[in-house]
Amino acid sequence: MFDYLIVGAGFAGSVLAERLARGSGKRVLICDKRPHIGGNAYDHHDDDGILIHRYGPHIFHTNSREVYEYLSQFTEWRPYMHRVLASVDGQLVPIPINLDTVNKLYNLNLTSFEVEKFFAERAEKLERIKTSEDAIVSKVGRELYEKFFRNYTRKQWDLDPSELDASVTSRIPIRTNRDDRYFGDTYQVMPLHGYTRMFERMLNHPNIKIMVGTDYREIEKMIPHAEVIYTGPVDAYFDYVYGKLPYRSLEFKFETKNVEVYQPAPVVNYPNEHAYTRVTEFKYLTGQDHKKTSLVYEYPRAEGDPYYPIPRPENAELYRKYEALAAATPNVHFVGRLATYKYYNMDQVVAQALTLYSKIAGAPRQKTTLAKVA
């Protein structure tokens, strides 16, 4: 008899399995339909021995000391500041847009004060920021919006930014200095030996049994358990009774190059050319020393594994129906990106899981400051 059946061995499920087993002495069965633990953060060595992220780049960043210290129990870290270039007008320029982006793009020599004026002169005054288009044109105007954001968003979401909630683009800062870091969080690090090693250590406890390559529906009636923690798609749990919640998916194409370094940055965005949105070179992220290098090209897709909840009012309304069903379902806890239909960063999922554990265990928990979604 298990105290908990946990569905999904990504961040939400693994954190709860660890806390319930090690923190409360509970017996936990954690299962995942994929043949591995780690969820979308799963990494492994490819045929050339290069450490790659199977489901696209996962960069850890957080403002939460609690989340950072919790995960530090299971991994050492390597410092890592993420940087991204965008291919615009035949040049590679920093994104998020900063002082160097503007100077290089327009062949100018503006100061921080002057670039602030540059943005202000071009920004469109809007009474309300409702859409992703509004969020950008209200800060930097229409020309930079067209160069960096409109086509990228169309590829990523198959929708014009004017059709998407402001949250999609408002999370990307606009800078008047030369700060070219993609994130501004207090803790910016990568697991020294990879994410999968971290998950292995997290789940290494005699009270935890792991079953991968297993659909929970095949075992839920066969294996006795008292409660369920569910981290999968909430609409799937209820057999799509109200219809499917819309998601965007991704297709990943990996390529090995017979050089030590191929790109001038960890990630290069392609807003306007190519069918793919960005190209990531993993060795920047992992710090691995290898004579070859591996890249991944990301192609947004309508079908496939659910990655990004589509932030539109009608989708939020549909989710609220499933949320009400979830709240009325006894002995089942819904947690994580897919179960709560929100695009959380990794640290936010960890914080949400720690909050649920505190609620289950009846233990007080310190307030967590979460990083902005990015």
N, C-alpha and C positions, 0 to 999 in steps of 0.2 A: 504494500500500500504506500503510495506516494502522497505527500502533503500537497504538492503542486505539480501539475503538468504545465510546462512552459512551452508555448508554440513560437518557435523562431529563436535562432541562436546568434542573432546580431547583438548590437549594443544593449538594447532594452532587455531582451531575454537573458543575456549572459550576466549583466549587472544584477538583475533580480535573482537569478539562480545562485550567484556567488553570495549575495547578501543573505538570502533565506537559508542557505546551507551553512555558511560560516558564521553569520551573525545571529541566526535564530535556531540553528540545529535542525532545520527542516529537511525532509527527504524530497529531492527534486528530480523530476524527469524532464529533460529539455530535448526537444526534437526540432528538426529542420528538414524541409523537403529537398533542399540542396544537399549535395554530398560532402559538405564541409561546414564548419562553424565560422563565425565572424560576419555573417550577413554580407552586405555590400562592401564592407571594409576588408574582406578577405584578400590576402596577398599570398603569393607563392613564387617560386623560382621557375622560370620558363625553361625551354629545352637548352638554352645557352647558359643557364645558371644566373640569369638576371632577375632580380626581385621586381615583380610587377603587381599592380593592383588589378585584379580580374574585372572589377566593375567600375573602372575609371578612377581618377586620382582622388585620394582621400587625404586632406591636409588638416591636421589637428590644430585648433586654435580656440582659446577660451579666455574669458575674464574671470572665471570662477575658480578660486583657489581650492574650494572643496572638491570640484570635479577633477582638477589637476592632481591633487594629492591622493584622491581615491584611486585613480588610474595608475599613479606612480607606484602603487603596491605591486603592480604586475608587469611593469616595464621600466627599463632605463630609457632616457630620452636623448635625442640629438637636437640641438637648436636648429631651427629652420624658419627663415623668413621667406614667405612665398612671393614671387614676383611674376607678373604677366605682361607680355607685350601684345599689342594688337596690330594686325596688318591693315593699314589704312592709307590710301592714296600712294601705294607703292613703297611705304615706309613702315618700319616696325617702331611703334611708339608705346610709352607706358600706359597701362590701364590698371586701376582707375585713372581718369584724366587728372593730370597735375601740371605744374608749371612747365616742366620739360616737354610734356605732350604738346602743349600749345605752341611753345617756341619752335620745336622741331617741325611740327605740321605746317606752320605758317611762316617759317623762316624769320622769326622775330627774336628779340632779346629782352623780353619783358621781365620786370621784377615781380615779386609776390604781390605787392600792392597794385601794380599795373595789371596783372592777370585777373585780380579780383574785379577791377573795373571792366576789363575785357568781358568777363562773364556777365556782369551786371548789365552792360549795354546790350547784350544779346538775349538775355533771359526774358521770357514772356510772362507778364504779370497775370496771374490767374487767381480768382477768388477762392476756388477749391481745387485741391489736388485729388483727383478721383482715379486716374488711370496711370499706367506706366509711362505713357507719352507725356502726360502732365508733369510727372515727377522729374523728368529730365529737362524738358524745354523751359520749365520754370526756374531751373538753375543755370543752364548754359546756352539756352537757345536752340533753334531748330537745326542749324547747320551741323553742330557737333552731335546732336541727337541722330541726324540722318547718317553721319559717318560711322558712329560707333554702336548705336543701340537698335535702330529700327530693323535693319535686316537680320542682325543677330537674333533679336527677339522673335522675328517671324520664323526663322529656321528652327529655333529652340522650341517654340510653343505652337507653331502653325497658326498663329493669331497675330494680328497687328497689335503693337503696344497700346493703341487706343482702346483695345478690347480686353485688356488685362488690368487687374488690380494694381494700384500704385506700388504695392509692396515688392513687386518683381524687380523694379529698377531702383526704387528709392533706397534700397539697402547698399547700393554702390556709391561710395563717397565721391565727391568732387573736391580736389585739393588745390590750394594756391601755393603750396611749397613744392620741394623736390622729393618728398616722401613717395617712393615707388613701391612700397610694400602693399600687397593686396589686402592684407588684414591689419588692423591696428590693435589687436588684443594683447593683453598682458602676457599670456603664455602662448608661445608659438613654437611648437616642437613636433617631432615625429618619433614614433616608437623605434628605439635603436635597432631592434632585431625584427621589426615588422609587426603589423597588426595581428596576424594569425598567432604568433608566439605569445602576444599579450593575452589573447583570448584563451589559449591553451592553459596559461598559468591561472587565469581567472576561474576557469572551470575545473581545475585540478583539485577536486575535493571528494572524499569518500561518500558524501551524501548526495553527490550529483551523478546521475547517469545520463549519458548523451546518446541520442539516436539520430544519425544523419541519413539523408536519402529516405526520409520517412514522412509521409503525410499524416498529420495528427488525427485525421478522421478515420484512418485505418487502425488506430490504436486506442482512441479515447474510450471506446466501450470495452476493450479487452483488458486494459491496464487500470486497476483501481487507483483513484486519486480523489482528493477532497476538493481542490479548487483548481481553476485554470487561469493562467496569465497568457493573454493572446496578443501577439505583436504583428499579426498578418493584416491583410486588407479587411477593414471592418465590413464592407459590403459583401465580401465573399463569406464571412462568418455567418451572415444572415441570408445566405443563398440569393443575394441580389434582389431581395423582395421589393425594394423601391427602384431597382435599376442599378446600373453600374456607375460608380463614381469615376469621373474622367481623370486620366493620368497621361503624362507624356513618358515615353520610354527612350532608351538609347541603344544603338548598336555600336559595338567597339571593334575596331580593326587594328590589330597589333602588327608592328613592323620592326624588325631588327636591322640595325645599321652596323656595318663593319668599321666603325670609328668610335673613339672614346666619348666624344660629345658631338651632337648633331645640331641642336638648336642654340640660339643665344640666350634663351630663358627657359625656365621649367615648363611654362605653358605659353603657347602663341595662339591668340584668338584670331579667327577669320570671320569678321562680321559680314563682309560683302562678297567674297569670292569663295568658291568651293561649296560642296554639299555638306561638308563637316563644319562644326562650329569651332573646334579647338584641337590642338595637338599637344600632348603632354609627353615629356621625356622623364622617365621614372628615376634615373640615377641622380637627378637634382634633388628629388624628394628623399630618396633612401640614403644617399651618401655612399653608395656602393662603388667600390673600385673594380672596374671590369674593362677589358679591352674593347668590348662591344657595347652598344646602347640600344634600348628598346623604347619605341614610341607607341602611343595609342591615339587613334583618330576617332572622334566622337560624332556619330551621325544621329540626330534626333529622329525618333520614330513615333508613329501613332500607336503601334501594337508592340507588345513585348512585356518584359518585367515592369511593374509599376515603379517609377522613380520620382516623378514630380507631380504632386497634386496641382491641378490647374486652378489658379486663384481667380475665380469669377463668382459673382453673387449667387447665381443659380446653383453652382456646385456647392457653395457653402450652405445653401438652403437644403440641398439634398443630403449633405452630410449630417445636418442637424436632426434629420429623421432617424438616421442610423445611430447617432449619438444618444437619442432618447431610448432606442431599443437596447443599446449597450448598458445604459444606466439602469434599465429595468431587468437586466439579466443577472440572476443571483449567482454568486460564487465564480464569476468570471471578471477578470480585470483586463481592461483594454489599455495598452500603452505602446508608445513608439510612433514613428512617422505614419505607417500605413493604417494603424488602428485608430489614430486620431486625425487622419487626413490633414497633416500639416507638414510643411517642408522644414524639418528641424535639422540643425547642424548636429554633428556627433555629440558635442558637449551638452547640447540641449536635451538630447535623448537620454544621456547618462543622468543628467539632473532630474529629468522627469521620472526615470526609473528609481533613483534614490528617494525621491519624494513619495512615490507609491510604496516603496519598502517601509519608509517611516510610518506611513498610514497603516499598512498591514501590521507592522510590528508594534504600533502604538508608541513609538519612540519619537522624541522631539528632534527636529532637524534644523540646522542653521539655515538662514536665508541664503539662497544662491543667486549670484548675479550672472545672468546668461549673456553670451555673446550675441550680437545681432545676427539674424539669419543671413548667410552669405553663401 
